[in-house]
Amino acid sequence: MRVHFCGVRGSTPSPGPEFVRYGGHTSCVALSHDGDGAGSAPTLALDAGTGLRRLSGLLDDRPFRGTILLTHLHWDHVQGLPFFAGGDREGARVTLLLPGEDEHTHADTLLARMMSPPFFPIGPHQLRGDWSFGLVPSGTFETEGFRVLALEVPHKGGRTMGFRVSDGHSVLAYIPDHCPTALGDGPEGTGEYHEAVLELARDVDLLIHDSHLRSEEVAAEGSFGHAAAEYAVGLGARAGAHRVALFHHRPERDDAEVDRTVCRFTKSAVPVIGAEEGTALDL
């Protein structure tokens, strides 16, 4: 499995020279199967923040034919959709799945609250190509040759999922927005290590996790809906993850400040990296 970091920022894009190395686009991770030629093009995208625009550049000028899974519907996870050139073109085939509040939710209607006049000039069904919209299935399902486990995690402002994705050889967990303090302070004061995230992260090759905060910011800002980097690393260690990628960087946290966060974990039991826009990892 190849993991492409297309957007790693949280809340709002962060343009400017001080954000060049880690990147300013919001949440999007693209996955492809190992192999040469067309088989190596990404076919599964996790979230559709402004980083989704970068996915078009990974397609060698071909239309996207695959699936987009949304963890939730906050702006920084959906605003790339109408600007996704690889999906908004003839020949594209896109399945978009999002978490519904219940089984009666209509995915396209829910998405149109953000993407329709007067907030945007077109609606979801006006995107070119063959688009279909549905709900993320509960539990485990198959898509694009990947096996996905979707579990709900606490986050403020709407139902939010975390994903565990396997290609039969490698496994990653993607938990970009997570408010563990909603379930209590936990053993270190940064939130509970609850059953859902432990199941998602258990023995994964890569844990991509919300690190919007630092531990000293949790008391004042933990209720806003995010996790601390210390929690992400602690979860990785408890769950037996092989590597942790700090993700959803705070929008004002420039390259030097993200470096300082990563450097807190040089002696961690689990290797820690800061997710960088435009880079790829082979698992």
Beta strands, then each sheet from edge to edge (+ up, - down):
strand 1: 2-7
strand 2: 28-32
strand 3: 44-46
strand 4: 65-69
strand 5: 93-98
strand 6: 130-135
strand 7: 139-143
strand 8: 146-152
strand 9: 161-166
strand 10: 171-175
strand 11: 206-210
strand 12: 244-247
strand 13: 272-274
strand 14: 280-282
sheet 1: 6+ 5+ 4+ 3+ 2- 1+ 14-
sheet 2: 7+ 8- 9+ 10- 11- 12- 13-
end
